[in-house]
């Protein structure tokens, strides 16, 4: 099973094809919520986590989020959609 986690709705690209209409105004997921998502995924047998947004690299805690996901690996394969 796969889980997509949208860590931000902010994006600095303003792509015309964006299905989410992301912009530089939006919200960022709290790190605690992300950690809870990882535990949920682990407890429910998810094998693949995809981190996305908006543009996930603009999240002020992006590297902490990525390191947290890597801490759980295995059981997860980790992907990032930018």
C-alpha positions as a printed Julia matrix, in Angstrom:
82×3 Matrix{Float64}:
  0.0    0.0     0.0
  1.04   3.56   -0.63
  0.47   6.77    1.34
  0.76  10.3    -0.02
  1.49  12.95    2.61
  1.04  16.58    1.57
  3.35  18.48    3.92
  2.62  21.94    2.51
  0.28  23.79    0.2
  2.93  26.42   -0.49
  4.81  26.52   -3.79
  7.18  29.0    -5.38
  6.7   27.75   -8.97
  3.13  28.83   -9.95
  2.9   26.13  -12.66
 -0.1   26.53  -14.96
 -0.7   22.77  -14.92
 -0.84  22.46  -11.11
 -3.97  20.55  -10.15
 -3.71  21.91   -6.59
 -3.44  25.61   -7.51
 -0.62  26.02   -5.01
  0.98  29.41   -4.42
  3.3   31.15   -1.98
  0.34  31.5     0.4
 -0.69  28.35    2.22
 -0.05  26.14    5.22
  2.71  23.82    6.42
  2.06  20.53    8.19
  3.4   20.41   11.73
  6.23  17.92   12.25
  4.2   16.19   14.99
  1.4   15.5    12.51
  3.89  14.08   10.02
  5.36  11.76   12.68
  1.84  10.56   13.58
  1.28   9.83    9.88
  4.42   7.69    9.8
  3.3    5.67   12.82
 -0.14   5.23   11.24
  1.44   4.02    8.01
  3.74   1.62    9.85
  0.91   0.23   12.0
 -1.34  -0.29    8.95
  1.16  -2.01    6.67
  1.98   0.75    4.22
  5.13   0.03    2.22
  5.58   3.29    0.29
  5.44   6.89    1.53
  5.36   9.77   -0.94
  6.06  13.26    0.42
  4.58  16.08   -1.61
  2.92  19.45   -1.55
  2.81  22.2    -3.05
  6.55  22.18   -3.26
  7.73  20.08   -0.3
 11.24  21.55   -0.28
  9.87  24.98    0.72
  8.56  23.54    4.0
 10.8   25.08    6.7
 11.3   21.63    8.28
 11.7   19.66    5.03
 15.02  18.06    6.0
 13.71  17.07    9.43
 10.65  15.54    7.76
 12.78  13.62    5.27
 15.12  12.39    8.0
 12.13  11.29   10.08
 10.77   9.27    7.16
 14.2    7.71    6.59
 14.34   6.7    10.25
 11.36   4.41    9.61
 13.0    2.84    6.55
 12.41  -0.07    6.36
  9.46  -0.66    6.18
  9.01   2.28    3.82
 10.22   3.15    0.38
 10.27   6.96    0.27
  9.4    9.15   -2.7
  9.27  12.91   -3.09
  7.12  14.78   -5.61
  8.34  18.3    -6.31
